[in-house]
Amino acid sequence: MKRLNPLNDYLFQKYLGEKGDEEQLLSFLNAVLKRTRKTKLVNVEILENKTFTADMTGSKASILDIRAITDNNTRVNIEIQLQNFGNMDRRSLFYWSREYSKGIKEGQNYEELPNVIVVDVF
């Protein structure tokens, strides 16, 4: 029997990134963030829209593996990359900045910008 790689994009999204997977995602995030002895994340909503469309012609669109939001409005992005292309630092910063900047609307104060957690697995 061939064993499947649990970090395969499709599989990872299937067991952590779809509606109904909130309990598994919470456990994963609390383990990764080592919050088991501190304040734990207690609620997470999996966002179905995982795509940041290109804002203007010629800009880059992004598809995140898992997007979620916690009960305190912290936004979570989990990105899996099985191949090392040597650009994960820049890629991670790009995804983080898109998530961060999308968290505020026109007219809001900058103090309202959300916390953003990025978990990169590669």
Buried (B, 14 or more C-beta within 10 A) or exposed (E): EEEEEEEEBEEBBEEBBBEEBBEEBBBBBBEEBEEEEEEEBEEBBBBEEBEBEEEEEEEEEBEBBBBBBBEEEBBBBBBBBEEEEEEBEEBBEBBBEBBBEEBBEEEEEEEEEBEBBBBBEE
